[in-house]
């Protein structure tokens, strides 16, 4: 057994008994298989581009707002903390967390919605599938294979959602969506660590931007309760430090609740192996009370921040950029780099399908500022 696996619970995923990689490789003498996955993700170009991809605010709007990169790091740290307490595989959680947004478009969810609309005639676009496409095909770092050749368990954790149609095309990786089974506990955990991270950092960024006010969010009991606790302990504390202290305590409450509830569910289920986990119901979860509080918080953010008219203005511009880039490139594929042009002879319908997917790959890989510059190059007379 790998030394890193010795402390794990029986129900944790173990790199030594991984379902393996698409291409067989010799084992590493110094790292477990999931550690290798993590390192490959950190060194890939798609990971570096996350630094300039949006969460809620466009990348150029301020240096202190979260990006996909800082978000992924926050998810990894929250996930590892919980995994350690549940005796799950921290390395697998970290790998999934760092890779889960690799396929995200520029301009956040607005960019994804726009690219999905553009791709409706060609199979659609979904960022979880695109993240898998990045690690399976699009990264070009190794001589022996395309992609990063990650372990099955890492790839499974990246693919949080999948339609039945797409699942049937994914072989073993898609079977759990067809048969309604569960992924590893590590994958389940990372999914909820993602939720903890983005809900709470969106509060922080929303308040920092001034698009939501402390008075508004005091209507949310979960926030108000922790803010009152901070005020009681530190009556003279105001401004950014008071908000940071409040959010820190909210995150801790969510983490502790998730750990306690999940451990109880795991013990009640009596699972003793990763295979048993797959056949059990969802075991990593919040308590009903905490789930409801998180739901109310998400509802507040959806209506007060994500639908704020200034955010809508930004997102409207972002969608227009994506649509116009896609339409121009489909009309004239020679506008894009040669690697993304379909050159082989094939039936026109098949060629259109393949070309559209390559254009989607190209656009999805753009950072916010690169997409803005590319749009300007194509449509601004000044840049002729």
HELIX and SHEET records of a PDB file:
HELIX    1   1 UNK A    3  UNK A    5  5                                   3    
HELIX    2   2 UNK A   15  UNK A   17  5                                   3    
HELIX    3   3 UNK A   33  UNK A   43  1                                  11    
HELIX    4   4 UNK A   45  UNK A   49  1                                   5    
HELIX    5   5 UNK A   50  UNK A   52  5                                   3    
HELIX    6   6 UNK A   59  UNK A   61  5                                   3    
HELIX    7   7 UNK A   68  UNK A   86  1                                  19    
HELIX    8   8 UNK A   90  UNK A   99  1                                  10    
HELIX    9   9 UNK A  108  UNK A  118  1                                  11    
HELIX   10  10 UNK A  120  UNK A  122  5                                   3    
HELIX   11  11 UNK A  127  UNK A  133  1                                   7    
HELIX   12  12 UNK A  134  UNK A  138  3                                   5    
HELIX   13  13 UNK A  152  UNK A  158  1                                   7    
HELIX   14  14 UNK A  164  UNK A  168  1                                   5    
HELIX   15  15 UNK A  171  UNK A  174  5                                   4    
HELIX   16  16 UNK A  175  UNK A  179  1                                   5    
HELIX   17  17 UNK A  185  UNK A  209  1                                  25    
HELIX   18  18 UNK A  214  UNK A  217  1                                   4    
HELIX   19  19 UNK A  221  UNK A  233  1                                  13    
HELIX   20  20 UNK A  239  UNK A  269  1                                  31    
HELIX   21  21 UNK A  274  UNK A  279  1                                   6    
HELIX   22  22 UNK A  288  UNK A  301  1                                  14    
HELIX   23  23 UNK A  302  UNK A  306  3                                   5    
HELIX   24  24 UNK A  309  UNK A  331  1                                  23    
HELIX   25  25 UNK A  333  UNK A  335  5                                   3    
HELIX   26  26 UNK A  338  UNK A  340  5                                   3    
HELIX   27  27 UNK A  348  UNK A  364  1                                  17    
HELIX   28  28 UNK A  368  UNK A  379  1                                  12    
HELIX   29  29 UNK A  381  UNK A  383  5                                   3    
END                                                                             
